[in-house]
Amino acid sequence: MAELNLTERTSFNTEWDNIRITDIIETKVGGAVLDTTDFPDSVIESGHIVIHNATTGAFRPMPLVTAQDGTKSYGSLPANFAYFGFVIATVLTKQPAVGILTRGRVNPAAFKYKIDSIASAVKTALPHITFVTD
């Protein structure tokens, strides 16, 4: 179960948020607290893919894998999960309450992690998201 800690404050960079999420038309009402178990980064950046397990109700950031050279990329979609949307604003992994874009426009060229390997599946699963590169 995801747990939210609202007492610890830390600063982080949000300058890319409006560049990655360029048009917000619809979001998940109330947002979600993401289950960040095993998420390797200390920050979940705007534009990160959110996945959902309809059986358990869990929302998670899309898993990452680390290559031998240390670079990270999106991993495989876990069993029983489906693509749900995109994180709207950067948050700390320790405080993973996020707004989730479900209809609107994103700029994947500005995402921290490229979606090239899964782009087709993401676009099929999220038909109300328009992908526009400036």
C-alpha positions in Angstrom: 0.0 0.0 0.0 1.3 3.4 -0.9 2.0 5.8 2.0 2.3 9.6 1.8 4.6 11.6 4.0 3.7 15.3 4.0 6.1 16.4 6.8 9.4 16.2 5.0 10.2 19.0 2.6 12.9 19.0 -0.1 13.4 21.2 -3.1 13.8 19.9 -6.7 13.7 21.2 -10.2 10.4 21.7 -11.9 11.4 23.8 -14.9 10.6 21.1 -17.4 7.0 20.5 -16.2 5.3 22.9 -18.6 7.5 21.8 -21.5 6.7 18.1 -21.1 2.9 18.5 -20.3 1.8 21.1 -22.8 -2.0 20.9 -22.6 -4.1 19.6 -19.8 -7.7 18.8 -20.8 -8.6 16.1 -18.4 -7.0 14.4 -15.3 -7.8 11.6 -12.9 -10.1 13.2 -10.4 -8.3 13.6 -7.1 -5.0 12.3 -8.6 -3.4 9.3 -7.0 -0.7 8.3 -4.5 1.7 6.1 -6.4 3.2 2.9 -5.1 6.9 3.7 -5.4 8.2 0.3 -4.1 11.4 -0.4 -6.0 11.4 2.9 -7.9 15.1 3.8 -8.3 14.9 7.6 -8.6 14.4 10.1 -5.7 12.2 12.2 -7.9 9.3 11.2 -10.3 9.5 13.8 -13.1 6.6 15.3 -15.1 5.9 13.2 -18.1 6.6 9.9 -16.4 4.2 7.2 -17.4 1.7 6.1 -14.8 0.4 2.5 -14.8 -2.7 1.0 -13.1 -3.7 -2.4 -11.8 -7.5 -2.5 -12.1 -7.7 -5.5 -9.8 -5.9 -4.1 -6.8 -6.4 -0.4 -7.6 -2.7 0.3 -7.4 -1.1 3.1 -9.4 2.7 3.0 -10.0 5.3 4.9 -12.0 6.3 2.9 -15.0 9.2 0.7 -14.0 12.8 1.6 -15.0 15.7 -0.7 -15.9 19.3 0.3 -15.6 21.7 -0.7 -18.4 25.3 -1.8 -17.7 26.5 1.7 -18.6 24.3 3.1 -15.9 21.6 4.7 -18.2 18.0 4.1 -17.3 15.0 3.5 -19.6 11.5 2.2 -19.3 11.2 -1.5 -18.5 8.4 -3.8 -19.4 4.8 -3.3 -18.4 4.2 -5.5 -15.3 1.6 -8.3 -15.4 -1.9 -7.1 -14.6 -1.0 -3.4 -15.2 -2.1 -1.1 -18.0 -0.9 2.3 -19.1 -3.0 5.0 -17.5 -1.6 8.4 -18.1 1.3 10.8 -17.4 2.6 12.5 -14.2 1.7 16.2 -14.6 4.1 17.8 -12.1 7.4 16.6 -10.7 7.3 15.2 -7.2 9.6 13.4 -4.7 9.4 9.7 -4.7 8.9 9.9 -0.9 5.8 12.1 -1.5 4.2 10.5 -4.5 0.9 12.2 -4.6 0.5 13.1 -8.3 -1.9 14.6 -10.8 -2.3 12.2 -13.8 -3.0 13.5 -17.3 -5.5 11.3 -19.1 -6.5 13.7 -21.9 -4.3 16.4 -23.4 -1.0 17.0 -25.1 2.6 15.9 -24.2 6.0 16.6 -25.6 7.9 13.2 -25.5 11.1 14.8 -26.8 11.4 16.5 -23.4 10.7 13.5 -21.3 13.5 12.3 -19.0 13.1 8.8 -20.2 12.5 8.2 -23.9 9.4 6.2 -24.8 10.5 5.0 -28.2 10.6 1.3 -27.3 7.0 1.4 -26.0 5.6 4.4 -27.8 3.2 2.4 -30.0 1.7 0.5 -27.1 1.4 3.7 -25.0 -0.3 5.6 -27.9 -2.8 2.7 -28.4 -3.6 2.5 -24.7 -3.9 6.3 -24.3 -5.8 7.5 -27.4 -6.8 10.8 -25.7 -3.2 11.9 -25.4 -1.7 13.8 -28.3 2.1 13.4 -28.7 3.6 16.6 -30.2 7.3 17.3 -30.5 8.4 21.0 -30.9 
